[in-house]
Amino acid sequence: MEPNLVEDDYLVARAQGGFLDAFELLVMRHQDGAYRFALRMLDDPQDAQDATQEAFVDAWRGLAGFTGASSFRNSSVSGEPGLPPTTMRSSATGRGACPTRKTIS
């Protein structure tokens, strides 16, 4: 499935249902912008990579509480009620992996 053919709202709903493929499409769609934002904030490529990865891990962990009050793109970087805000720091969190993969239908 081509990432840009599906709206973020649909992908978020599918990811909330446990479909990891939907979340992967969201990450593919927004990772470059999130990285550029982190790089501007941190001015260090490695720290920006770490912060970007942490932002998407936090977004996955908070996905059940995502209400759609703002876009997934904005929420994954800055946070929204129900989705934990991302902190721009250089250390990795070491948190667990995502659950079992389901295929988008």
The 8 nearest C-alpha neighbors of each residue, nearest first, counted from 0:
[[1, 2, 4, 5, 3, 24, 103, 20],
 [0, 2, 4, 3, 5, 24, 28, 27],
 [3, 1, 24, 4, 0, 5, 28, 27],
 [4, 2, 5, 1, 6, 28, 24, 0],
 [5, 3, 2, 1, 6, 0, 7, 24],
 [4, 6, 3, 2, 7, 9, 10, 1],
 [7, 5, 8, 9, 10, 4, 3, 2],
 [6, 8, 10, 9, 11, 5, 71, 25],
 [9, 7, 11, 6, 10, 12, 67, 71],
 [8, 10, 12, 7, 11, 6, 13, 5],
 [9, 11, 21, 7, 13, 12, 8, 14],
 [12, 10, 14, 8, 13, 9, 7, 15],
 [11, 13, 15, 9, 10, 14, 8, 16],
 [14, 12, 16, 10, 15, 11, 18, 21],
 [15, 13, 18, 11, 17, 16, 21, 22],
 [16, 14, 12, 17, 13, 63, 11, 62],
 [17, 15, 13, 14, 18, 12, 11, 63],
 [16, 18, 14, 15, 19, 101, 13, 100],
 [17, 19, 101, 14, 20, 13, 21, 16],
 [18, 20, 22, 100, 21, 101, 14, 17],
 [21, 19, 23, 22, 18, 102, 103, 24],
 [22, 20, 10, 24, 14, 19, 23, 18],
 [21, 23, 25, 19, 14, 24, 20, 26],
 [22, 24, 20, 26, 25, 21, 27, 19],
 [25, 23, 27, 21, 22, 26, 2, 28],
 [26, 24, 22, 28, 23, 27, 29, 21],
 [25, 27, 23, 29, 30, 28, 24, 22],
 [28, 26, 24, 25, 30, 29, 23, 2],
 [27, 29, 25, 26, 24, 30, 2, 3],
 [30, 28, 26, 32, 27, 31, 25, 33],
 [29, 31, 33, 26, 32, 27, 34, 28],
 [32, 30, 34, 33, 29, 35, 28, 27],
 [31, 33, 35, 34, 30, 29, 36, 28],
 [34, 32, 30, 36, 31, 35, 51, 37],
 [33, 35, 37, 31, 36, 32, 51, 47],
 [34, 36, 38, 32, 37, 33, 31, 39],
 [35, 37, 33, 39, 34, 38, 32, 40],
 [38, 36, 47, 40, 34, 39, 35, 41],
 [37, 39, 47, 35, 42, 41, 40, 36],
 [40, 38, 36, 37, 42, 41, 35, 47],
 [41, 39, 37, 38, 42, 36, 87, 47],
 [40, 42, 38, 43, 39, 37, 47, 46],
 [43, 41, 38, 39, 40, 44, 47, 37],
 [42, 44, 46, 41, 45, 47, 38, 39],
 [45, 43, 47, 46, 38, 48, 42, 41],
 [46, 44, 48, 47, 43, 49, 89, 50],
 [45, 47, 89, 49, 43, 48, 44, 50],
 [46, 48, 37, 38, 44, 50, 45, 49],
 [49, 47, 45, 51, 46, 50, 44, 52],
 [48, 50, 46, 52, 47, 51, 89, 53],
 [51, 49, 53, 47, 87, 52, 48, 88],
 [52, 50, 54, 48, 53, 49, 34, 47],
 [51, 53, 49, 55, 54, 50, 48, 56],
 [52, 54, 50, 56, 51, 55, 57, 49],
 [55, 53, 51, 57, 85, 52, 56, 75],
 [54, 56, 58, 57, 52, 53, 59, 75],
 [57, 55, 53, 59, 58, 54, 60, 52],
 [58, 56, 60, 54, 55, 59, 53, 61],
 [57, 59, 55, 61, 75, 56, 60, 62],
 [60, 58, 62, 56, 57, 61, 55, 97],
 [59, 61, 57, 58, 62, 56, 63, 82],
 [62, 60, 82, 58, 59, 63, 64, 83],
 [61, 63, 65, 59, 64, 60, 58, 15],
 [62, 64, 61, 15, 65, 60, 81, 82],
 [65, 63, 81, 62, 61, 82, 66, 80],
 [64, 66, 62, 81, 82, 63, 67, 61],
 [67, 65, 68, 64, 81, 80, 69, 79],
 [66, 68, 69, 65, 70, 71, 8, 79],
 [69, 67, 66, 70, 79, 65, 80, 74],
 [70, 68, 67, 74, 71, 73, 79, 66],
 [71, 69, 72, 73, 74, 67, 68, 7],
 [70, 72, 74, 73, 75, 69, 7, 67],
 [73, 71, 70, 75, 74, 29, 76, 33],
 [74, 72, 70, 76, 71, 75, 77, 69],
 [73, 75, 78, 71, 77, 79, 76, 72],
 [74, 76, 58, 72, 73, 71, 78, 54],
 [75, 77, 74, 73, 85, 78, 54, 33],
 [76, 78, 74, 84, 73, 85, 75, 79],
 [79, 77, 84, 74, 83, 82, 75, 76],
 [80, 78, 82, 74, 81, 84, 77, 83],
 [81, 79, 82, 78, 65, 83, 66, 64],
 [80, 82, 64, 65, 79, 83, 61, 66],
 [81, 83, 61, 79, 65, 80, 78, 64],
 [84, 82, 78, 61, 85, 81, 57, 79],
 [85, 83, 78, 77, 82, 86, 79, 76],
 [86, 84, 54, 76, 77, 78, 83, 87],
 [85, 87, 88, 84, 50, 54, 53, 77],
 [86, 88, 50, 85, 89, 37, 41, 40],
 [89, 87, 90, 86, 50, 46, 49, 91],
 [88, 90, 46, 49, 50, 91, 87, 47],
 [91, 89, 88, 92, 49, 46, 50, 93],
 [90, 92, 93, 49, 89, 53, 50, 88],
 [93, 91, 94, 90, 53, 56, 95, 49],
 [92, 94, 91, 95, 90, 96, 53, 56],
 [95, 93, 92, 96, 56, 91, 53, 57],
 [96, 94, 93, 97, 56, 92, 98, 60],
 [95, 97, 98, 94, 56, 93, 99, 60],
 [96, 98, 95, 99, 59, 19, 60, 100],
 [99, 97, 100, 96, 17, 19, 95, 101],
 [98, 100, 101, 97, 19, 17, 18, 96],
 [99, 101, 19, 18, 98, 102, 20, 17],
 [102, 100, 18, 19, 103, 99, 17, 20],
 [101, 103, 20, 18, 104, 100, 19, 21],
 [104, 102, 18, 20, 21, 101, 13, 19],
 [103, 102, 101, 18, 13, 21, 20, 0]]
